[in-house]
Amino acid sequence: MTTCDPLPTVAIPDLNSSLPRFHRALTFAPPAAHHLILLGDVIDHGPDTRPLLAELRAIHREHHLYYLAGNHEELLINAIYGPPGHRHAPSATPSDTPEWHKWLKNGGQTTLDSYRSTKALLSDAEWIRTTAKRWIVRHGWLYSHATRPSTAELRYPEDVAAQQGHDPLLWHRPRMSQDLPALDAALIGSVHGHTPRTTPEQLVGPDNKPAWFIDLGRTTRQLALHHSETGVHLLDGTPAPMTLSTPFHLPTLDHASAFLTRLAKTKIA
């Protein structure tokens, strides 16, 4: 028998190693009263990777927190474990590899600088590798970092990733409705980060279902969040108290669709 989950879901886009941005999100969505979904790119660029991951891991142990992989998580995993098809034992001091330098040049240096020990870095990298998922469905919404998964992308194509050098689900940047795969008929829509917009943007897929893109970039003072019942909210730049703008209109959730809740079985390969 299916039971309805009374806790709403709130999606938090790319934090980019900013602890204040995460705390701002928590003032709107306390973890004891919500399911929190991090839409990827939690790490890199900002100064707070180590303390931010410490808080995430603590919340993950006590509450409902889901970590989705972004392209920066993939860069970290490739740097420490090797690229798809050539994985090896983790190393925080790898040889002169293209993956290591690519990560450092794309925001990884600030992540590396936030750690004082190799052991702590490897612990967090392993937690990300084994915890982060590529997509998730909750309350009728599909959540993933960059775009909706196509039928072929519901499983991680290790061979394709090895050929392309990255996971398409973590890197694509849809610009038009035609760029979006259709969703399962029972779903309401999808929510993503990855591609910065000046304001939350809705694309409508070929299935006439909304795809929300809520990453506003690293430098803006505003933070957009997606609430499974009330839609997209803009939080202002002050740490506290939080103020909310009028939410964008989204359809009301039918809780009978809770049976759709499931996790992607595959993690970052």
Helices and strands as residue ranges (DSSP letters): E 9-12, H 19-28, G 31-33, E 35-38, H 49-62, E 65-67, H 71-81, H 98-103, I 104-108, H 109-113, H 118-131, E 135-138, E 141-144, G 151-154, H 158-164, H 168-171, G 177-179, E 189-192, E 201-204, E 210-213, E 223-227, E 231-235, G 255-260, E 262-263
